[in-house]
Amino acid sequence: EIVLTQSPGTLSLSPGERATLSCRASQSLTSTYLAWHQQKPGQAPRLLIYGTYSRATGIPDRFSGSGSGTDFTLTISRLEPEDFAVYYCQQYDSSPLTFGPGTKVDIK
Amino acid sequence: QVQLVESGGGLVKPGGSLRLSCAASGFTFTDYYMNWIRRAPGKGLEWVSYISQSGDSMHYADSVRGRFTVSRDNAKNSLYLQMDSLRPEDTAVYYCGRGGRMTTVTTAWGQGTLVTVSS
């Protein structure tokens, strides 16, 4: 099983700042099959990034993904008020599919 | 517009059973993998199971293998999760997720249904 670790656990930033979220896999992914999902309180999650780099439909270009092997990053270039949420990475490279524990981005 | 509507959640005693359903619309159901994912209170997301487009391939998390069974009815555009031998640690909001055409990543999420396992 591929275990995903996310850091930091909580990121306290102000609107307009840049957010950098990290996801590390316990073993190297053989593909680019790494996704990022956003979840706000009381709402269903939403897919942001799939295939490490590709934005899902309707996702603004301030969200970008990068990485390979065991180290992946989600970057939010300038935080908007609606971006304060919990972010989960997910690997779908091999079964069982796994999620990271999440990074909470909250308002400083 | 993609819609996924879960139903069937509720309160059940430990050792009991429950069957969740997910009604899908707004896309060609037979083209996509389908997933079940859950979120326990105060915890993060946990993938539970996925099923292939034809229903001939199913995968499960270790925590539910042997107790949960995923299935789909392509004629009814519906996904199901039969949950047996339920445990208190299965208490969670269960989400139905549309996968991809070629991969299992969840590309669209339902609103979820709450399952509570308690005596």
Chai-1 contact restraints between the chains, C-beta under 6 A:
chainA,res_idxA,chainB,res_idxB,connection_type,confidence,min_distance_angstrom,max_distance_angstrom,comment,restraint_id
A,A35,B,V105,contact,1.0,0.0,6.0,A-B,restraint_1
A,A44,B,W109,contact,1.0,0.0,6.0,A-B,restraint_2
A,A44,B,Q111,contact,1.0,0.0,6.0,A-B,restraint_3
A,A44,B,G112,contact,1.0,0.0,6.0,A-B,restraint_4
A,P45,B,W109,contact,1.0,0.0,6.0,A-B,restraint_5
A,L47,B,T107,contact,1.0,0.0,6.0,A-B,restraint_6
A,Y50,B,V105,contact,1.0,0.0,6.0,A-B,restraint_7
A,Y88,B,L45,contact,1.0,0.0,6.0,A-B,restraint_8
A,Y92,B,T103,contact,1.0,0.0,6.0,A-B,restraint_9
A,Y92,B,T104,contact,1.0,0.0,6.0,A-B,restraint_10
A,Y92,B,V105,contact,1.0,0.0,6.0,A-B,restraint_11
A,S95,B,H59,contact,1.0,0.0,6.0,A-B,restraint_12
A,P96,B,A61,contact,1.0,0.0,6.0,A-B,restraint_13
A,L97,B,W47,contact,1.0,0.0,6.0,A-B,restraint_14
A,F99,B,L45,contact,1.0,0.0,6.0,A-B,restraint_15
A,P101,B,G44,contact,1.0,0.0,6.0,A-B,restraint_16
A,G102,B,G44,contact,1.0,0.0,6.0,A-B,restraint_17
